[in-house]
Amino acid sequence: MVIAFLQSLYHPETELPRDNDDYHRLLQDIELFMISSQVYHLLYEQGRLEKTPLFFQQKLKADYTRGVHHNFYMMQKEGALLKAFEQRQIDAIPLKGIQFADRYFGHFGARITGDIDIYIPLSKLNEAIECVKDQGYRFQIIKDHHARLYKHELSVELHWTFDKQYWSDLNPAPFWESSETFKKYNFIRQLSTQYTFYFICLHGARHQLESLRYLLDIVQMLYTCSEKIDYDLLFQQAVRDKTSRRIKTVLSIVYQQFPHLHVLKPLNIPLVKSRWNYDSIRKAKLGIKDRQYYVYKFFFKHLIFDSWKHTLKSIRKSY
């Protein structure tokens, strides 16, 4: 039911549910996957929030308000780090989080962010780590493709590439070379929309699309800036990077759940059968893991890579 409801958020002409019991069930799933901010923002922007029951409006607004306060705090913390990098002339690109919400959802509070992710070229990583430590953060670990530091409950991850190194042959250079100016910074940049979409798809695959949040990120980008996303270039890049199967799998799942995307932006590839389904990920969130869930997880752990080399590595170091 929640998938049909989310589909309707991208088609204002679609009639919303009328039964209060439906909204109680919807609210359970919306809160389960922590997408209250996205749902509230989309309904509000379309002028359709008042067409939902009052209890539904009030709960979404309360969640959204808390999210705005949280994201404002995160924005201040991220801004302080970016300013410190700029002062030390350390190249950096903020990833996901506040900037993604503001750029593609239209408001910094329209999508809750949990931590701060920043790309740093490998040659600047050690300097960046020291810079973050100077801001009061403690070093925790270097793992896979990022360094993690923390202060109280706040985590900062410094990524020197955009994929785990043993999953593909991805080269981070094109991401940086195609990046764009960001605000008034000289050393801080932002990913182009094309590479943001690529990264968001990889991020969703890394998390096995186990939350509706990852699907909504992709859907939102397609509905707001599909003309800036070139699938031919994306698939060519993915073949070079050995990420093709993951990108096609993620897009197959998203298009299967949001079929109107085929009209908005045709996906001219055979859809990959991954065994992903909403009921399984929902039950898993509630602590119930059925056979279908394990079939889908096995696919994402070991059958989603472009080469035997990466597949064999996934057996030793899986998701």
C-alpha positions as CSV (number, residue, x, y, z in Angstrom):
1,M,0.0,0.0,0.0
2,V,2.8,2.4,0.9
3,I,4.4,2.0,-2.6
4,A,1.1,3.0,-4.2
5,F,0.9,6.0,-1.9
6,L,4.5,7.1,-2.7
7,Q,3.7,6.8,-6.4
8,S,0.8,9.2,-5.9
9,L,3.1,11.8,-4.4
10,Y,4.7,12.2,-7.8
11,H,1.4,12.4,-9.6
12,P,-0.8,15.1,-8.0
13,E,-3.7,14.1,-10.1
14,T,-3.9,10.8,-8.4
15,E,-6.5,10.5,-5.7
16,L,-5.2,10.0,-2.2
17,P,-6.6,7.4,0.2
18,R,-9.8,8.3,2.0
19,D,-10.0,5.7,4.8
20,N,-8.5,6.7,8.2
21,D,-7.4,3.1,8.7
22,D,-5.3,3.3,5.5
23,Y,-3.5,6.4,6.9
24,H,-2.8,4.7,10.2
25,R,-1.1,1.8,8.3
26,L,0.7,4.3,6.0
27,L,2.0,6.1,9.0
28,Q,3.4,3.0,10.5
29,D,5.5,2.3,7.4
30,I,6.5,5.9,6.9
31,E,7.9,6.0,10.4
32,L,9.4,2.5,10.0
33,F,11.5,3.7,7.1
34,M,12.1,7.3,8.5
35,I,10.6,9.1,5.4
36,S,8.2,11.4,7.2
37,S,10.2,14.5,6.1
38,Q,10.1,13.5,2.4
39,V,6.4,12.7,2.5
40,Y,5.5,15.9,4.4
41,H,7.5,18.0,2.1
42,L,6.1,16.5,-1.1
43,L,2.5,16.8,0.2
44,Y,3.0,20.3,1.4
45,E,4.6,21.5,-1.8
46,Q,1.7,20.1,-3.8
47,G,-0.9,21.7,-1.5
48,R,-2.4,18.3,-0.7
49,L,-1.4,17.9,2.9
50,E,-4.9,19.2,4.0
51,K,-6.5,16.4,2.0
52,T,-5.2,13.9,4.5
53,P,-6.6,13.2,8.0
54,L,-5.7,15.7,10.8
55,F,-3.8,13.1,12.9
56,F,-1.7,12.2,9.8
57,Q,-0.9,15.8,9.1
58,Q,0.0,16.5,12.7
59,K,2.3,13.5,13.1
60,L,4.1,14.2,9.8
61,K,4.5,17.9,10.7
62,A,5.9,17.0,14.2
63,D,8.4,14.6,12.6
64,Y,9.3,17.1,9.9
65,T,9.9,19.9,12.5
66,R,12.2,17.7,14.5
67,G,14.0,16.8,11.3
68,V,14.5,20.4,10.4
69,H,16.0,21.2,13.8
70,H,18.3,18.1,13.5
71,N,19.3,19.0,9.9
72,F,20.0,22.6,10.9
73,Y,22.4,21.4,13.5
74,M,24.0,19.1,11.0
75,M,24.3,22.0,8.5
76,Q,26.1,24.1,11.0
77,K,28.6,21.3,11.8
78,E,29.1,20.4,8.1
79,G,29.6,24.1,7.3
80,A,32.3,24.5,10.0
81,L,34.2,21.5,8.5
82,L,33.9,22.9,5.0
83,K,35.2,26.3,6.2
84,A,38.1,24.6,7.9
85,F,39.0,22.7,4.7
86,E,38.7,25.9,2.6
87,Q,41.1,27.7,5.0
88,R,43.6,24.9,4.7
89,Q,43.1,24.6,0.9
90,I,41.9,21.0,1.1
91,D,39.8,19.9,-1.8
92,A,36.5,18.5,-0.7
93,I,33.0,17.6,-2.0
94,P,30.1,17.2,0.5
95,L,28.1,14.0,-0.3
96,K,24.4,13.2,0.3
97,G,23.0,14.7,3.4
98,I,22.1,18.4,3.8
99,Q,23.3,19.4,0.3
100,F,21.4,16.6,-1.4
101,A,18.2,17.4,0.4
102,D,18.5,21.1,-0.5
103,R,19.5,20.6,-4.1
104,Y,17.1,17.8,-5.1
105,F,14.2,18.0,-2.6
106,G,14.1,21.7,-2.4
107,H,14.7,22.2,1.3
108,F,17.6,21.3,3.6
109,G,15.0,19.7,6.0
110,A,13.2,17.6,3.4
111,R,15.3,14.5,4.0
112,I,16.8,13.5,7.4
113,T,20.6,13.0,7.4
114,G,22.3,10.8,9.9
115,D,26.0,11.7,9.5
116,I,28.4,13.9,7.5
117,D,30.0,12.4,4.4
118,I,32.7,14.3,2.5
119,Y,34.8,13.3,-0.4
120,I,38.5,14.0,0.0
121,P,41.2,13.1,-2.7
122,L,43.5,10.4,-1.3
123,S,46.5,12.7,-1.5
124,K,44.8,15.1,1.0
125,L,43.3,12.4,3.3
126,N,45.8,12.6,6.1
127,E,45.7,16.4,6.1
128,A,41.9,16.3,6.2
129,I,41.9,13.8,9.1
130,E,44.1,16.2,11.1
131,C,41.9,19.1,10.1
132,V,38.8,17.3,11.4
133,K,40.6,16.3,14.6
134,D,41.4,20.0,15.1
135,Q,37.6,20.6,15.1
136,G,37.3,18.4,18.2
137,Y,36.5,15.1,16.6
138,R,38.2,11.8,17.6
139,F,39.6,9.4,15.0
140,Q,37.9,6.1,15.0
141,I,38.9,3.9,12.0
142,I,40.0,3.8,8.4
143,K,37.8,1.1,6.7
144,D,37.1,0.1,3.1
145,H,36.9,3.5,1.3
146,H,36.6,6.0,4.1
147,A,38.0,7.3,7.4
148,R,35.6,7.8,10.3
149,L,35.8,10.3,13.1
150,Y,33.2,11.2,15.7
151,K,32.3,13.8,18.3
152,H,29.7,12.7,20.8
153,E,26.9,11.2,18.7
154,L,28.0,12.9,15.4
155,S,29.9,10.8,12.9
156,V,32.1,12.2,10.0
157,E,33.2,10.0,7.2
158,L,35.9,11.1,4.8
159,H,35.7,9.2,1.5
160,W,38.6,9.0,-0.9
161,T,36.6,7.2,-3.5
162,F,32.9,6.5,-4.3
163,D,32.8,2.7,-3.9
164,K,34.4,0.0,-1.8
165,Q,37.7,-0.7,-3.4
166,Y,37.2,-4.5,-3.7
167,W,33.8,-4.2,-5.4
168,S,34.8,-2.5,-8.6
169,D,37.5,-0.7,-10.6
170,L,35.9,2.7,-10.1
171,N,38.2,5.6,-10.7
172,P,37.2,8.7,-8.6
173,A,39.0,11.2,-10.9
174,P,36.0,11.7,-13.3
175,F,33.8,12.6,-10.3
176,W,36.2,15.3,-9.3
177,E,37.0,16.5,-12.8
178,S,33.3,17.0,-13.7
179,S,32.4,18.6,-10.3
180,E,31.0,22.1,-10.2
181,T,31.6,25.2,-8.2
182,F,29.9,25.2,-4.8
183,K,28.7,28.5,-3.3
184,K,31.6,30.9,-2.9
185,Y,34.2,28.3,-2.1
186,N,37.4,27.9,-4.0
187,F,38.4,24.4,-2.8
188,I,34.9,23.0,-2.0
189,R,33.0,21.7,-5.0
190,Q,29.8,19.7,-5.6
191,L,29.2,16.7,-7.8
192,S,27.5,17.2,-11.1
193,T,24.0,15.9,-11.3
194,Q,25.1,13.1,-13.6
195,Y,27.7,11.9,-11.0
196,T,25.4,12.5,-8.1
197,F,22.9,10.2,-9.6
198,Y,25.6,7.6,-10.3
199,F,26.8,7.9,-6.7
200,I,23.3,7.7,-5.2
201,C,22.6,4.5,-7.2
202,L,25.9,3.0,-5.9
203,H,25.0,4.1,-2.4
204,G,21.6,2.4,-2.7
205,A,23.2,-0.8,-3.9
206,R,25.7,-0.8,-1.1
207,H,22.7,-0.7,1.3
208,Q,20.9,-3.3,-0.8
209,L,17.9,-1.0,-1.1
210,E,16.8,-2.2,2.3
211,S,15.0,1.0,2.9
212,L,12.5,3.1,0.9
213,R,14.8,6.1,1.5
214,Y,17.2,4.8,-1.1
215,L,14.4,4.3,-3.7
216,L,13.0,7.8,-3.0
217,D,16.4,9.4,-3.5
218,I,16.6,8.0,-7.0
219,V,13.0,8.7,-7.9
220,Q,13.3,12.3,-6.6
221,M,16.3,12.9,-8.8
222,L,14.6,11.5,-11.8
223,Y,11.5,13.7,-11.3
224,T,13.4,16.9,-10.6
225,C,16.3,16.7,-13.1
226,S,15.9,13.7,-15.5
227,E,17.0,15.9,-18.4
228,K,20.5,16.2,-16.8
229,I,20.9,12.5,-16.4
230,D,22.3,10.6,-19.5
231,Y,21.7,6.9,-19.2
232,D,24.0,6.1,-22.2
233,L,26.9,7.9,-20.4
234,L,26.0,6.3,-17.1
235,F,26.0,2.7,-18.4
236,Q,29.3,3.4,-20.4
237,Q,30.9,4.7,-17.2
238,A,29.5,1.7,-15.2
239,V,31.0,-0.8,-17.7
240,R,34.4,0.9,-17.3
241,D,34.1,0.9,-13.6
242,K,32.8,-2.7,-13.3
243,T,29.6,-1.4,-11.6
244,S,27.2,-2.1,-14.4
245,R,25.3,-4.9,-12.9
246,R,24.7,-3.0,-9.6
247,I,23.5,0.1,-11.5
248,K,21.2,-1.9,-13.7
249,T,19.9,-3.8,-10.7
250,V,19.1,-0.7,-8.6
251,L,17.4,1.0,-11.6
252,S,15.4,-2.2,-12.4
253,I,14.0,-2.3,-8.8
254,V,13.2,1.4,-8.8
255,Y,11.4,1.2,-12.2
256,Q,9.5,-1.9,-11.1
257,Q,8.2,-0.1,-8.1
258,F,7.6,3.2,-9.9
259,P,6.6,2.1,-13.4
260,H,5.6,5.6,-14.5
261,L,9.3,6.4,-14.7
262,H,9.2,4.4,-18.0
263,V,7.2,7.3,-19.4
264,L,9.2,10.0,-17.7
265,K,12.6,8.6,-18.7
266,P,12.6,5.3,-20.5
267,L,15.0,2.7,-19.3
268,N,16.0,0.7,-22.4
269,I,17.7,-2.3,-20.7
270,P,16.4,-5.7,-19.8
271,L,15.3,-5.5,-16.2
272,V,17.4,-7.5,-13.7
273,K,15.5,-10.0,-11.5
274,S,16.8,-9.5,-8.0
275,R,14.0,-10.9,-5.9
276,W,13.7,-7.6,-4.1
277,N,10.2,-7.0,-2.8
278,Y,8.7,-4.5,-0.3
279,D,7.0,-7.0,2.0
280,S,10.3,-8.8,2.7
281,I,12.2,-5.6,3.5
282,R,9.3,-4.4,5.7
283,K,9.2,-7.6,7.6
284,A,13.0,-7.6,8.0
285,K,12.8,-4.1,9.6
286,L,10.3,-5.6,12.1
287,G,12.7,-8.5,12.8
288,I,11.0,-11.1,10.6
289,K,13.3,-12.6,7.9
290,D,11.5,-14.9,5.5
291,R,13.0,-17.1,2.8
292,Q,12.4,-14.4,0.1
293,Y,14.4,-12.0,2.2
294,Y,17.4,-14.4,2.3
295,V,17.2,-15.0,-1.5
296,Y,17.3,-11.3,-2.1
297,K,20.1,-10.8,0.3
298,F,22.2,-13.6,-1.3
299,F,21.7,-11.9,-4.7
300,F,23.0,-8.6,-3.4
301,K,25.9,-10.1,-1.5
302,H,27.3,-12.3,-4.2
303,L,25.5,-12.1,-7.6
304,I,25.6,-8.3,-8.2
305,F,29.2,-7.9,-9.4
306,D,30.6,-7.5,-12.9
307,S,33.6,-9.8,-12.6
308,W,34.6,-13.1,-10.9
309,K,37.4,-11.2,-9.2
310,H,34.9,-8.9,-7.4
311,T,32.5,-11.8,-6.8
312,L,35.2,-13.9,-5.1
313,K,36.2,-10.9,-3.0
314,S,32.6,-10.5,-1.9
315,I,32.6,-14.0,-0.5
316,R,35.5,-13.0,1.8
317,K,34.3,-9.5,2.5
318,S,30.6,-9.2,1.8
319,Y,28.3,-6.3,2.3
